[in-house]
Amino acid sequence: MDELTTPVRPQHQFDEDSLKKYLSAKSFVSNDDRFAVSQYSAGQSNPTFLIQTPSKSYVLRKKPPGALLPGAHKVDREYRVQKALYSAGFPVPQPLLHCTDLNVIGTEFYLMEHVVGRIFRDLRLPGVVPAERAALYVRAVEVLAKLHSLDLTSLRLDGYGKGAGYYRRQVSMWTKQYTASSHRDIPAMNELSAWLMGNLPSDDQEVTLVHGDFRVDNLVFHPTEARVLALLDWELSTTGQPMADLGYFLVPHYWPLGLNVLSSMGSLREIEGIPTVDDLISVYRRCRGITSALPPLNFYLALSCFKMAGIAQGVYARHLLGNSSAPNAAEFGQCVEPLAVRALEFALHRPLAAPREAGLFLQTANGQAVLRQVKDFMRLHVLPAQKEVSEYYIKHAQSPLRWNTPQIIEDLKVKAREAGLWNLFLPAASGLTQLDYAYIAEETGRCLFAPEVFNCQAPDTGNMEVLHMFGSEEQKRTWLEPLLSGEMRSCFCMTEPDVASSDATNMACSLRREEDQFVIKGKKWWSSGAGHPRCKVAIVMCSSAPEDADSSRHARHSMILVPLDTAGVKLVRPLTVFGQDDAVHGGHFEVHFENVRVPASNIILGEGRGFEIAQGRLGPGRLHHCMRAVGLAELALELLCRRAVSRRTFGKKLYQHEVVAHWIAECRLVIEQTRLLTLCAARALDTLGGRAARKQIALIKVAAGRMACKVVDCAIQVYGGAGVSGDFPLAQMYSYARTLRITDGPDEVHLSTIARLELRDQLAKAKL
């Protein structure tokens, strides 16, 4: 039996044999199947049941028996809206049938699929680590924003609700519901009803689909990931103003400590990891593309409490009638007055602020907090470790131990993970936006090994993003989970030595299918990270169709997972960058694939989808590289200024020479310009998605490499011979900066992209 279910309560029992016969006639079950019915313990309105057979499980939702309040328990509306949403790809259980024949079980009902996942009945999410708690709440708000962004006409839900004037209807409806079910006079409810009707917001013309009862406990989350599989309980759904849903979701953040008026509605204050109201509204605005401030929350919070009070009164009334849907229904009579009193506090006190108006490219409060932690961790632990790390690689310059990670970095990784500073690059794991992470990436750019300390190193970040977005469940279990935990490393094999890889369609490494296997043959190089002892898997980009195939040039390539211990995988040699082997990053290897055979299940997303995956992978990865380049340039400018004030030539300090002073000024100019351009791209990636942000990402890819080269070059010039020596980090920094102008596509390719997109935009303007 499902842990959220109980035996069917006596007042809700029905003829199970009749139901089985009906479902058998509809081909959902077999007459020979074992047929078990249990009742979900939560839910205070329409009784909900789990139907289980040896091979399938379903969920049945029905009207409660007996006399019902007017307009309530419309299961036909639930079925209609879920059917429309499921067809549109919105996360709801698939609705399977709607039955109006009262002879089957005595009431109207509908059947839907059983979605297996996590349901958190306590909104505080006990037992979940803070980072995941934050990610779950962010995912919830993203789903709400997606719901409010759906087009009613496309959903064929025209006429589903009455549209504009939603708030007036809500206040009127819940007043009537409360009056019809009240068991005693509560002056606070009467006063609240009058205040709400007299203070209706003026912004009541926006019309979207609204859920009506949007809370975390109405969401089914993936068993192991911060991902929403289904939004449940559509009984109160209609069309109207979306702020009502948002206010209802945010009410628990304003709950006083100790006022646990509903079973799962304890205060969310001081619960570690749960984002603030500011953070959640910021996510909502970003997902919906809202640039202006939202109105004060007083009315919406007061209306939410009024609605809760009306629901609580209705639950208690059903208890008095003997047809309640939950064993604790009697407790709800005690909730009505406290809810009304709390609502009046929202209504009559000073305006509650919507989130502070963010300055240009301001992080969320959560992002700011994590950035402070990262800065402290860098200052206290990472930067002081640089000397010991450098000494390790000098000591083992000619030893196989060179490819191992120094123990001090491993120790720092343990500390970072314990501090919750882990996988910060991945929004699903960290709850951070790309804009949040951009500032963090800049900070880690001040030290070449810092990204690894936080499990945010390339190419693993890009590979983890690929598996997170496109991997099968089996691929995620086998490869993504160990990568996220830091147990293994990976490499990415795309560039080839025998073709001009600036045009990625040139690649010759081939992929062909033989029954249930794929065979890979070809050469790759610049496979970063392949030399690390813990590198266990490569994502290999292959040509999977001949040039004369009936497909576009960008539909002939595939990405496939290749374990590095597979027969035929040969690590030929580490390449050097300006004479350095980059062992700290696992090197950059030439790798040959000599008729390598892997299971067909290792293909990612499907044959011919390689470039589609690459676009999803490279967008965030380029952003991270560019912001780290800003951090590197800040360090180079800092070193330049130190040298300029400590050295004298021709009778004065270096900075007193006008040419050096101008270099300092020019460096500050280009760093600030690039930072703003990169943050603009990060925000575009957050709000528009990777495809729409292509031009911004191409712009930063060119600008960041050029900027970093210029700043480091100026610093080298001020240091003179010392600048190109190993005594200072500038030569290694220049190596990174100069390589950035080639990796992930040379500048010239990105310039062509920028020009093409700019022409498109200009021509579109000309047609207006």
VOVOGU-333018 format. One line per 10 residues: number of its first residue (from 1); their letters; for each residue x, y, z of C-alpha. Coordinates in Angstrom, 1 decimal, padded with zeros to 4 digits. Layout:
NUM = a = X:Y:Z; ...
***
This chain:
1 = mdelttpvrp = 000.0:000.0:000.0; 001.3:003.5:-000.8; 002.7:005.2:002.3; 000.2:008.1:001.7; -002.8:005.9:001.7; -005.1:004.2:004.2; -007.9:001.6:004.0; -011.0:003.2:002.4; -012.9:005.1:005.1; -016.4:003.8:005.9
11 = qhqfdedslk = -018.2:006.9:004.7; -016.4:006.7:001.3; -016.7:003.0:000.6; -018.3:002.0:-002.8; -018.9:-001.2:-004.8; -015.3:-002.2:-005.8; -016.6:-005.1:-007.9; -018.8:-002.7:-009.9; -015.8:-000.4:-010.5; -013.6:-003.4:-011.6
21 = kylsaksfvs = -016.2:-004.6:-014.0; -016.6:-001.0:-015.5; -012.8:-000.6:-015.8; -012.5:-004.0:-017.3; -015.0:-003.1:-020.0; -012.9:000.0:-020.7; -009.8:-002.2:-021.0; -008.0:-000.6:-018.1; -007.9:-003.8:-016.0; -008.5:-007.5:-016.6
31 = nddrfavsqy = -011.2:-009.4:-014.9; -008.5:-011.9:-013.7; -006.4:-009.1:-012.1; -006.0:-008.7:-008.4; -007.7:-005.4:-007.7; -006.9:-003.4:-004.6; -008.4:000.0:-003.6; -007.0:002.3:-000.9; -007.7:005.9:000.0; -005.3:008.8:000.1
41 = sagqsnptfl = -005.1:010.1:003.6; -004.5:013.7:002.6; -007.0:015.9:000.8; -010.0:017.5:002.4; -012.4:017.8:-000.5; -012.9:015.3:-003.3; -012.0:011.8:-002.0; -009.1:010.3:-003.9; -008.2:006.6:-004.2; -005.3:004.5:-005.4
51 = iqtpsksyvl = -006.4:001.6:-007.7; -003.7:-001.1:-007.9; -003.4:-004.2:-010.1; -000.3:-006.4:-010.5; 000.7:-004.5:-013.7; -000.8:-001.0:-013.4; -001.8:001.6:-010.9; -004.4:004.4:-011.3; -005.8:007.2:-009.2; -009.6:007.7:-009.0
61 = rkkppgallp = -011.1:011.0:-007.8; -014.8:011.3:-007.1; -017.4:013.6:-005.6; -018.0:013.0:-001.8; -021.4:011.5:-001.0; -024.3:013.3:000.5; -025.4:017.0:000.3; -022.8:019.3:-001.2; -022.3:023.0:-001.2; -023.5:024.7:-004.4
71 = gahkvdreyr = -020.8:024.8:-007.2; -018.3:022.7:-005.3; -016.7:019.3:-006.2; -016.9:019.7:-010.0; -014.8:016.7:-011.0; -015.8:017.2:-014.6; -013.9:020.6:-014.6; -010.9:018.9:-013.1; -010.9:016.3:-015.8; -011.3:018.9:-018.6
81 = vqkalysagf = -008.5:021.1:-017.5; -006.1:018.2:-016.8; -006.9:016.8:-020.3; -006.1:020.2:-021.9; -002.9:020.6:-019.9; -001.6:017.1:-020.5; -002.1:017.6:-024.2; 000.0:020.8:-024.0; 002.9:019.0:-022.2; 002.3:020.6:-018.8
91 = pvpqpllhct = 003.1:018.3:-015.9; -000.2:016.8:-014.8; -001.2:013.1:-014.5; -002.6:011.8:-017.7; -006.5:011.8:-017.4; -007.9:008.5:-018.7; -011.7:008.6:-018.4; -014.6:010.5:-016.9; -017.6:008.6:-015.7; -021.0:010.3:-015.1
101 = dlnvigtefy = -022.9:007.0:-014.6; -023.9:007.1:-011.0; -024.7:003.3:-011.1; -021.0:002.4:-011.1; -019.8:003.7:-007.7; -022.7:006.0:-006.7; -021.0:009.3:-007.7; -019.4:010.9:-010.7; -015.7:010.2:-010.9; -012.6:010.3:-013.2
111 = lmehvvgrif = -009.6:008.2:-013.6; -006.0:009.3:-014.2; -002.5:007.8:-014.2; -000.6:007.2:-011.0; 002.5:009.3:-011.0; 005.3:007.9:-008.8; 007.4:010.5:-007.0; 007.8:012.5:-003.9; 004.9:014.4:-002.3; 005.8:016.6:000.7
121 = rdlrlpgvvp = 002.9:016.9:003.0; 004.9:019.2:005.3; 005.7:022.5:003.5; 008.9:022.8:005.5; 010.3:019.7:003.7; 011.9:017.9:006.7; 014.6:015.4:005.9; 015.7:017.3:002.8; 019.1:019.0:002.7; 019.0:022.9:002.5
131 = aeraalyvra = 020.4:023.0:-001.1; 017.7:020.6:-002.4; 015.0:022.4:-000.3; 015.9:025.6:-002.2; 015.9:023.9:-005.6; 012.5:022.2:-004.9; 010.9:025.6:-004.1; 012.4:027.2:-007.1; 011.1:024.4:-009.3; 007.6:024.9:-007.8
141 = vevlaklhsl = 007.6:028.6:-008.7; 008.8:027.8:-012.2; 005.9:025.5:-012.7; 003.5:028.2:-011.4; 005.0:030.7:-013.8; 004.7:028.2:-016.7; 001.0:027.6:-015.8; 000.3:031.4:-015.9; 002.2:031.7:-019.2; 000.0:029.2:-021.1
151 = dltslrldgy = -002.3:030.4:-023.8; -006.0:029.7:-023.1; -007.0:029.6:-026.7; -004.3:027.1:-027.6; -005.4:025.0:-024.7; -009.0:025.2:-026.0; -010.1:026.4:-022.6; -012.1:029.4:-023.8; -015.1:029.8:-021.6; -013.5:027.6:-018.8
161 = gkgagyyrrq = -013.9:030.6:-016.4; -015.3:034.1:-016.4; -012.0:035.9:-017.0; -011.7:039.5:-015.8; -013.1:040.5:-012.4; -011.6:037.5:-010.7; -011.0:039.1:-007.4; -014.6:040.4:-007.0; -015.9:036.9:-007.8; -013.5:035.2:-005.4
171 = vsmwtkqyta = -014.4:037.4:-002.5; -018.1:036.9:-003.3; -017.8:033.2:-003.8; -015.8:032.5:-000.6; -018.2:034.8:001.4; -021.1:032.7:000.2; -019.3:029.4:000.8; -018.4:030.5:004.3; -021.9:031.7:005.1; -023.5:028.5:003.7
181 = sshrdipamn = -021.3:026.3:005.9; -020.7:028.4:009.0; -021.6:026.9:012.4; -021.2:030.1:014.4; -020.8:033.8:013.9; -017.2:034.9:013.6; -016.9:038.8:013.5; -013.4:038.7:012.1; -014.7:036.8:009.0; -017.4:039.4:008.4
191 = elsawlmgnl = -014.9:042.3:008.8; -012.4:040.6:006.5; -015.1:040.0:003.8; -016.1:043.7:003.9; -012.4:044.9:003.7; -011.6:042.6:000.8; -014.6:043.8:-001.2; -013.8:047.4:-000.5; -010.1:047.1:-001.5; -010.2:045.1:-004.7
201 = psddqevtlv = -007.0:045.7:-006.7; -007.2:047.7:-009.9; -005.1:045.2:-011.9; -007.9:042.7:-012.3; -007.9:042.6:-016.1; -005.1:040.1:-016.7; -006.5:036.7:-017.3; -004.6:033.4:-017.2; -005.3:029.9:-016.1; -005.1:029.8:-012.3
211 = hgdfrvdnlv = -004.8:026.7:-010.1; -006.6:028.0:-007.1; -004.8:025.8:-004.5; -001.2:026.0:-005.5; 001.0:024.7:-002.7; 004.1:022.5:-002.5; 002.0:019.6:-001.2; 000.0:019.5:-004.4; 003.2:018.8:-006.4; 004.7:015.4:-007.2
221 = fhptearvla = 008.5:015.7:-007.5; 010.9:013.3:-009.1; 012.1:010.6:-006.7; 015.7:011.8:-006.7; 015.8:015.1:-008.7; 014.5:018.6:-008.1; 012.0:018.3:-010.9; 008.2:018.5:-010.9; 006.5:015.5:-012.4; 002.9:016.6:-011.8
231 = lldwelsttg = 000.7:019.3:-010.3; -002.4:017.8:-008.6; -005.8:018.9:-007.3; -007.5:021.1:-010.0; -010.8:021.4:-008.2; -010.5:025.2:-007.7; -009.0:025.9:-011.1; -010.5:028.6:-013.3; -009.4:031.7:-015.3; -008.5:034.9:-013.6
241 = qpmadlgyfl = -005.7:037.1:-012.2; -002.5:035.1:-011.5; -001.4:037.1:-008.4; -004.0:035.2:-006.4; -002.1:031.9:-007.0; 001.3:033.5:-006.2; -000.1:035.1:-003.0; -001.6:031.8:-001.9; 001.8:030.0:-002.4; 003.6:032.7:-000.4
251 = vphywplgln = 001.3:032.8:002.6; 003.3:030.3:004.7; 006.3:032.6:004.6; 004.4:035.1:006.6; 003.0:032.6:009.1; 003.9:033.5:012.8; 006.0:030.9:014.5; 003.8:028.5:016.4; 000.6:029.1:014.4; 000.3:025.7:012.7
261 = vlssmgslre = -003.4:026.2:011.8; -003.4:023.5:009.1; -001.6:020.2:009.2; 001.1:021.1:006.7; 001.0:024.9:006.9; 003.5:025.5:009.7; 005.6:028.6:009.4; 008.4:028.6:006.8; 010.4:031.2:008.8; 013.9:030.2:009.8
271 = iegiptvddl = 013.8:027.0:007.8; 017.3:026.7:006.3; 017.3:026.5:002.5; 013.8:027.7:001.8; 014.1:030.8:-000.5; 012.8:034.1:000.7; 009.7:035.8:-000.7; 012.0:038.1:-002.6; 013.8:035.2:-004.2; 010.7:033.4:-005.2
281 = isvyrrcrgi = 009.1:036.4:-006.7; 012.3:037.1:-008.6; 012.2:033.6:-010.1; 008.5:034.1:-010.9; 009.1:037.4:-012.6; 012.1:036.0:-014.5; 010.2:033.0:-015.8; 007.2:035.2:-016.9; 009.4:037.9:-018.3; 007.9:040.6:-016.0
291 = tsalpplnfy = 010.3:043.6:-015.8; 008.2:045.9:-013.5; 007.7:045.5:-009.8; 004.8:043.4:-008.5; 002.2:045.3:-006.4; 002.2:045.0:-002.5; 001.1:041.6:-001.3; -001.4:042.6:001.4; -004.6:042.0:-000.6; -003.4:038.7:-002.1
301 = lalscfkmag = -002.2:037.4:001.3; -005.4:038.4:003.0; -007.5:036.9:000.2; -005.5:033.7:000.5; -006.2:033.4:004.3; -009.9:034.2:003.7; -010.0:031.4:001.1; -008.2:029.0:003.6; -010.7:030.0:006.3; -013.6:029.2:003.9
311 = iaqgvyarhl = -012.1:025.9:003.0; -011.5:025.0:006.6; -015.1:025.9:007.4; -016.3:023.7:004.5; -014.2:020.8:005.7; -015.6:021.1:009.3; -019.2:021.4:007.9; -018.7:018.1:006.0; -017.4:016.6:009.3; -020.7:017.6:010.9
321 = lgnssapnaa = -022.6:016.0:008.0; -020.6:012.8:008.3; -019.1:012.9:004.7; -015.6:014.5:005.3; -012.6:013.2:003.3; -010.1:013.2:006.1; -009.8:011.8:009.7; -008.8:015.1:011.2; -011.7:017.1:009.7; -013.0:018.0:013.2
331 = efgqcvepla = -009.8:020.1:013.9; -010.6:022.5:011.0; -013.4:024.2:012.9; -010.7:025.7:015.2; -008.8:027.1:012.3; -011.3:029.6:010.9; -011.0:032.4:013.4; -007.1:032.4:013.6; -007.0:032.5:009.8; -009.4:035.5:009.7
341 = vralefalhr = -007.4:037.3:012.4; -004.1:036.8:010.5; -005.7:038.0:007.3; -006.9:041.2:008.9; -003.3:041.8:010.0; -002.2:041.5:006.4; -005.1:043.8:005.4; -004.8:046.6:007.9; -001.1:046.9:008.5; 001.4:048.9:006.4
351 = plaapreagl = 001.9:047.7:002.8; 004.0:044.5:002.6; 006.8:045.2:000.1; 007.1:043.2:-003.0; 010.7:042.4:-003.7; 013.0:045.3:-003.7; 013.5:046.7:-007.2; 016.7:045.1:-008.3; 019.5:047.2:-009.7; 021.0:046.3:-013.0
361 = flqtangqav = 021.8:042.5:-013.0; 021.4:042.2:-009.3; 021.6:038.7:-007.8; 018.7:037.1:-005.9; 019.1:037.1:-002.1; 020.0:033.4:-002.3; 022.6:034.1:-004.9; 024.1:036.9:-002.8; 024.3:034.7:000.2; 026.1:031.9:-001.7
371 = lrqvkdfmrl = 028.5:034.4:-003.3; 029.4:035.7:000.2; 030.1:032.1:001.2; 032.2:031.4:-001.9; 034.2:034.6:-001.3; 034.9:033.7:002.3; 035.8:030.1:001.3; 038.2:031.4:-001.4; 039.9:033.8:001.0; 040.2:031.4:003.9
381 = hvlpaqkevs = 040.9:028.1:002.1; 041.5:028.2:-001.6; 043.8:031.1:-002.2; 046.2:030.1:000.7; 046.4:026.6:-000.9; 047.9:027.9:-004.2; 051.5:027.6:-003.1; 051.2:024.0:-001.9; 049.4:023.1:-005.2; 052.1:024.7:-007.3
391 = eyyikhaqsp = 054.8:022.9:-005.3; 053.0:019.6:-005.9; 053.1:020.0:-009.7; 056.7:021.1:-009.6; 057.7:018.1:-007.5; 055.9:015.6:-009.7; 056.7:017.3:-013.1; 058.1:014.0:-014.5; 056.0:011.6:-012.5; 052.7:009.8:-013.2
401 = lrwntpqiie = 051.5:011.3:-009.9; 051.3:014.6:-011.9; 047.9:013.6:-013.2; 046.5:013.0:-009.7; 044.7:015.7:-007.8; 046.8:017.0:-004.9; 045.5:015.9:-001.5; 045.0:019.5:-000.5; 042.5:020.0:-003.3; 040.7:016.8:-002.3
411 = dlkvkareag = 040.5:018.1:001.3; 039.1:021.4:000.1; 036.4:019.6:-002.0; 035.2:017.8:001.2; 035.0:021.1:003.0; 033.2:022.8:000.1; 030.6:020.0:-000.1; 030.0:020.1:003.7; 029.5:023.9:003.4; 026.8:023.3:000.7
421 = lwnlflpaas = 029.1:024.9:-002.0; 028.8:022.1:-004.5; 027.5:021.9:-008.1; 026.7:025.6:-008.0; 026.7:025.8:-011.8; 023.6:023.6:-012.1; 020.3:025.4:-011.3; 018.5:022.2:-010.6; 021.0:021.3:-007.9; 021.8:024.7:-006.5
431 = gltqldyayi = 018.6:026.7:-006.9; 020.8:029.5:-008.4; 020.0:031.4:-011.6; 022.7:031.7:-014.4; 023.0:035.4:-013.3; 023.6:034.3:-009.7; 026.2:031.8:-010.8; 028.0:034.3:-013.2; 029.2:036.3:-010.2; 030.3:033.1:-008.5
441 = aeetgrclfa = 032.2:032.0:-011.6; 034.0:035.4:-011.7; 035.2:034.8:-008.1; 036.5:031.3:-008.9; 038.3:032.7:-012.0; 040.9:034.2:-009.6; 042.4:030.7:-009.1; 042.9:028.1:-011.8; 041.9:025.1:-009.7; 039.1:026.8:-007.7
451 = pevfncqapd = 036.2:025.5:-010.0; 037.2:021.9:-009.2; 037.0:022.6:-005.4; 033.2:023.4:-005.9; 032.7:020.6:-008.5; 032.2:023.3:-011.1; 035.1:022.5:-013.4; 035.0:022.1:-017.2; 034.4:019.9:-019.1; 032.5:018.0:-016.4
461 = tgnmevlhmf = 030.0:020.9:-015.9; 029.0:020.8:-019.6; 028.8:017.0:-019.5; 026.6:017.1:-016.4; 024.3:019.6:-018.1; 024.0:017.3:-021.1; 023.1:014.3:-019.0; 020.8:016.4:-016.8; 018.9:017.8:-019.8; 019.1:015.0:-022.3
471 = gseeqkrtwl = 020.2:011.8:-020.6; 018.0:008.8:-020.1; 017.2:007.6:-016.6; 019.8:004.8:-016.9; 022.4:007.2:-018.2; 021.7:009.6:-015.3; 022.1:006.8:-012.7; 025.3:005.4:-014.3; 027.1:008.6:-015.1; 025.3:011.8:-013.9
481 = epllsgemrs = 025.0:010.8:-010.2; 028.7:009.9:-009.8; 029.7:013.1:-011.6; 027.4:015.2:-009.3; 028.9:013.5:-006.3; 032.4:014.0:-007.4; 033.2:010.3:-007.5; 034.3:010.4:-011.1; 035.4:012.8:-013.9; 034.6:012.9:-017.6
491 = cfcmtepdva = 035.9:014.4:-020.8; 034.3:015.7:-024.0; 035.6:014.6:-027.4; 034.7:016.8:-030.3; 037.7:018.5:-031.9; 039.7:016.4:-034.4; 043.3:016.7:-035.7; 042.7:015.9:-039.3; 039.9:018.4:-040.2; 039.3:022.1:-039.7
501 = ssdatnmacs = 037.2:021.9:-036.5; 036.1:025.5:-036.7; 033.4:024.0:-038.9; 032.1:021.3:-036.6; 030.3:019.6:-039.5; 033.7:018.6:-040.8; 034.2:016.0:-038.1; 035.1:012.5:-039.5; 034.9:010.3:-036.4; 032.2:007.9:-037.4
511 = lrreedqfvi = 029.4:006.1:-035.7; 027.5:003.2:-037.2; 025.0:000.8:-035.7; 025.4:-002.9:-035.6; 022.3:-004.6:-034.1; 022.2:-003.5:-030.4; 025.6:-001.8:-030.5; 027.3:001.3:-031.9; 030.8:001.2:-033.4; 032.9:004.3:-033.1
521 = kgkkwwssga = 036.0:004.9:-035.3; 038.1:008.0:-035.5; 040.5:010.4:-033.8; 039.9:013.3:-031.4; 042.2:015.7:-029.6; 042.0:018.5:-027.1; 039.9:016.1:-025.0; 040.3:018.1:-021.8; 040.3:016.1:-018.5; 041.0:012.8:-020.2
531 = ghprckvaiv = 044.3:012.3:-018.3; 042.7:012.4:-014.8; 042.8:009.0:-013.1; 039.2:009.4:-012.2; 038.1:010.2:-015.7; 035.8:007.2:-016.5; 033.6:008.3:-019.4; 033.8:010.5:-022.6; 031.0:012.1:-024.4; 032.0:011.7:-028.1
541 = mcssapedad = 030.6:013.7:-030.9; 030.4:011.5:-034.1; 029.3:011.7:-037.7; 026.4:009.2:-037.8; 025.3:009.7:-041.4; 027.2:010.0:-044.7; 027.4:013.4:-046.3; 025.1:012.4:-049.1; 022.4:011.3:-046.6; 019.0:012.9:-047.0
551 = ssrharhsmi = 019.4:015.2:-044.0; 020.8:018.6:-043.2; 024.4:019.1:-042.3; 023.4:019.7:-038.7; 021.4:016.5:-038.4; 024.1:014.0:-039.3; 025.9:013.9:-036.0; 025.3:012.2:-032.6; 026.7:012.3:-029.1; 027.4:009.0:-027.4
561 = lvpldtagvk = 028.8:007.9:-024.0; 032.0:005.9:-024.2; 033.5:004.4:-021.0; 037.3:005.0:-021.2; 038.0:001.4:-020.3; 036.2:000.1:-023.4; 038.4:-001.9:-025.7; 039.8:000.2:-028.6; 039.9:003.6:-026.6; 043.5:004.8:-026.8
571 = lvrpltvfgq = 044.8:007.8:-024.9; 047.7:008.6:-027.3; 049.4:011.7:-025.8; 048.8:014.8:-023.7; 049.0:018.0:-025.8; 050.7:021.1:-024.4; 049.4:024.7:-024.3; 052.4:027.1:-024.7; 054.5:024.2:-023.4; 052.4:023.5:-020.4
581 = ddavhgghfe = 050.5:020.2:-020.1; 047.7:021.6:-017.9; 047.9:018.6:-015.6; 045.9:020.5:-013.0; 042.9:020.3:-015.3; 043.6:016.6:-016.3; 045.4:017.7:-019.5; 044.2:017.9:-023.1; 044.6:014.5:-024.7; 044.6:013.1:-028.2
591 = vhfenvrvpa = 042.3:010.1:-028.1; 041.8:007.4:-030.8; 038.7:005.2:-031.0; 039.6:002.0:-032.9; 036.4:000.3:-033.7; 035.1:000.9:-030.2; 031.8:-000.9:-029.4; 029.3:000.4:-026.9; 025.7:-000.5:-026.2; 023.1:001.3:-028.3
601 = sniilgegrg = 021.6:002.6:-025.0; 024.6:004.8:-024.7; 023.4:007.2:-027.4; 022.3:010.5:-026.0; 018.8:011.6:-027.0; 019.0:009.8:-030.3; 020.9:009.6:-033.6; 021.3:012.9:-035.5; 020.7:015.0:-032.3; 024.3:016.0:-031.7
611 = feiaqgrlgp = 024.2:019.6:-032.7; 020.9:020.1:-030.8; 022.6:018.8:-027.7; 025.7:020.9:-028.3; 023.7:024.1:-028.3; 022.2:023.2:-024.9; 025.7:022.3:-023.6; 027.7:025.2:-024.9; 025.5:028.1:-024.0; 026.0:027.9:-020.2
621 = grlhhcmrav = 029.5:026.6:-020.6; 030.6:029.6:-022.7; 029.0:031.9:-020.1; 030.9:030.2:-017.3; 034.2:030.5:-019.2; 033.7:034.1:-019.9; 032.8:035.1:-016.3; 035.9:033.2:-015.1; 037.9:035.2:-017.6; 036.6:038.4:-015.9
631 = glaelalell = 037.8:037.1:-012.6; 041.2:036.2:-014.1; 041.4:039.7:-015.6; 040.6:041.3:-012.2; 043.5:039.3:-010.7; 045.8:040.4:-013.6; 044.9:044.0:-013.1; 045.5:043.7:-009.3; 049.0:042.2:-010.0; 049.7:045.0:-012.6
641 = crravsrrtf = 048.8:047.7:-010.1; 050.9:046.2:-007.3; 053.9:046.1:-009.6; 053.2:049.6:-010.9; 053.4:051.1:-007.4; 056.4:049.1:-006.2; 058.8:049.6:-009.1; 060.6:052.8:-010.3; 062.1:053.6:-013.7; 063.7:056.8:-015.0
651 = gkklyqhevv = 063.2:058.5:-011.7; 059.5:057.8:-011.0; 057.1:055.0:-010.1; 055.8:052.9:-013.0; 052.2:054.1:-012.6; 053.5:057.7:-013.0; 054.4:057.0:-016.6; 051.4:058.1:-018.6; 051.5:055.0:-020.8; 051.2:052.7:-017.7
661 = ahwiaecrlv = 048.5:054.8:-016.2; 046.6:054.6:-019.5; 047.0:050.8:-019.5; 045.4:050.7:-016.0; 042.5:052.8:-017.2; 042.0:050.9:-020.4; 042.0:047.6:-018.5; 039.4:048.8:-016.1; 037.2:050.0:-019.0; 037.3:046.6:-020.8
671 = ieqtrlltlc = 036.8:044.6:-017.7; 033.7:046.5:-016.7; 032.3:046.4:-020.3; 032.9:042.6:-020.5; 031.4:042.0:-017.1; 028.2:043.8:-018.0; 028.0:042.1:-021.4; 028.4:038.7:-019.7; 025.8:039.5:-017.0; 023.4:040.6:-019.8
681 = aaraldtlgg = 024.0:037.2:-021.5; 023.4:035.4:-018.2; 020.1:037.2:-017.7; 019.1:036.4:-021.3; 019.9:032.8:-020.7; 017.7:032.8:-017.6; 014.7:034.7:-019.1; 014.8:033.8:-022.8; 016.6:030.4:-023.0; 019.7:029.3:-024.8
691 = raarkqiali = 018.4:029.7:-028.4; 017.1:033.3:-027.9; 020.3:034.2:-026.1; 022.6:033.1:-029.0; 023.7:036.6:-030.0; 024.5:037.7:-026.4; 026.5:034.5:-025.8; 028.4:035.0:-029.1; 029.2:038.6:-028.1; 030.6:037.6:-024.8
701 = kvaagrmack = 032.6:034.7:-026.2; 034.5:037.2:-028.5; 034.7:040.0:-026.0; 035.9:038.0:-023.0; 038.8:036.3:-024.7; 040.0:039.6:-026.2; 039.6:041.4:-022.9; 041.4:038.8:-020.9; 044.3:038.7:-023.4; 044.6:042.5:-023.3
711 = vvdcaiqvyg = 044.6:042.8:-019.6; 047.1:039.9:-018.9; 049.3:041.2:-021.7; 049.5:044.7:-020.1; 050.3:043.0:-016.8; 053.1:041.0:-018.4; 054.5:044.1:-020.0; 054.7:045.9:-016.6; 056.4:042.9:-015.1; 058.9:042.7:-017.9
721 = gagvsgdfpl = 060.9:039.4:-018.0; 059.3:038.3:-014.7; 055.9:038.4:-016.4; 056.8:035.5:-018.8; 058.6:033.5:-016.2; 057.2:030.8:-013.9; 057.8:033.0:-010.9; 054.5:034.7:-011.4; 051.2:033.3:-012.6; 050.8:035.7:-015.6
731 = aqmysyartl = 052.3:033.4:-018.2; 049.9:030.6:-017.2; 047.0:033.1:-017.1; 047.9:034.3:-020.6; 047.9:030.7:-021.8; 044.3:030.3:-020.6; 043.2:033.7:-022.0; 044.6:033.2:-025.4; 043.2:029.6:-025.6; 039.8:031.0:-024.8
741 = ritdgpdevh = 039.7:032.7:-028.2; 039.9:029.3:-029.9; 038.0:026.9:-027.6; 034.2:026.4:-028.0; 034.6:027.9:-031.5; 037.1:030.5:-032.7; 036.3:034.2:-032.5; 035.8:034.4:-036.3; 032.9:031.8:-036.2; 031.2:033.8:-033.4
751 = lstiarlelr = 031.7:037.1:-035.3; 029.9:035.5:-038.3; 027.1:034.4:-036.0; 026.8:037.9:-034.5; 026.7:039.5:-037.9; 024.0:037.1:-039.2; 021.8:037.6:-036.1; 022.3:041.4:-036.2; 021.3:041.5:-039.8; 018.2:039.5:-039.0
761 = dqlakakl = 017.3:041.8:-036.2; 017.9:044.9:-038.3; 015.8:043.6:-041.2; 013.0:042.7:-038.8; 013.0:046.3:-037.5; 012.9:047.6:-041.0; 009.7:045.7:-041.7; 007.9:047.2:-038.7
***
